[in-house]
Amino acid sequence: MTIEGAVIIEKGVTFAVIHVDPSVTRYTIKSTQTRRALMRFFPGMPIILMSLTPDGHPQYYGRKDIADFLRSVRLDQIPWKNIILYKIICT
């Protein structure tokens, strides 16, 4: 599975920003489940979900202080990368 995201260090805080479909952030339970599922790939980091409004503006969901910070950053300033997540299957 590949996602679009970034790991950012700002003022000593390391966090992950993950671009998701608006359907993920539309409902609290779905965004909570998504953030929980991503925690194993970004251990110890706050995870912020970002979706785009119909007019192309970013909306951030997650820790309030980080989401507030990201609102002051232009979308093209975030170092987006395609991140490959590996699913580990235990038998």
N, C-alpha and C positions, 0 to 999 in steps of 0.2 A: 504494500500500500504506500502511495506517495502523497504527501501533503505539502502545502505551501506554507512556510512559516519562517520564523527568525528567532534566534536566541540573542537577547540584548542584555548588556550590562550598563546600567545607568545609576550613578551615585551609589555604587557598591551593591546594587541589587541585580541579580541575574534572573531573568524571566523569559518565558517563551510566548510568542505571539503566533497564533495559528489562524490562517484564513479558512473560514468555513462558509458553507451555504447559509443563506438567511433562514432556512427552515430549521437549522440547528439552534440558532439564537432566538427564534420566535417563542420557544417554550422553555421555561426555567428547568423543567425536568430533563429535557433533551440536552440543554447546554451543560447541566450538571453532570449528566452521564458521559458526555463527550469529554469534558475536562477530566473526569475521573479516569476514563480509559487512557487518556494521554499522559497521565501522571507517571506511568512506568517508563515512558520514553524520555521524560524530562524530570528525573527525580530531584526532589527538593526545590523545584522552581515553581513559582506562581505561574499559572497558565492563563493567558488572556485570549479569548476568542474574538476574532474580528470578522464581521460580515459587512457587505455593502448594501446600502439602501437602494431602492429602485433608481434613484438619481445619481448613484455612484459615490455617495459619501460613506466613509467608514463608521461603523458603530462597534464599540469595544465592550466586552463583557468579561468581568473577572474582578480582581482586587481593585477597589475604587481608586486608590492613589496612583496605581499604574495606569489604569484606564484613563484617568484624568490627564496624566502626563502624555499618553499617546495621542490624546485629542489635540495636543499642542504641536504635534509632529506631522509633517506632510507625509502622506502615504508613500511617496517615492523616496523618502529618507530612510524608510525601514529596509534593512538588508535582507529582503526576501530570498529564500532559496527553496528548491524542491528537496524535501527531506524524505528519505525512504525509511519507513517503519517496518521492522521485521516482526512477524508474528511467531513466537516460539511455541511450538506444539510439544507438549509433554505426553508421553505414553506410559 
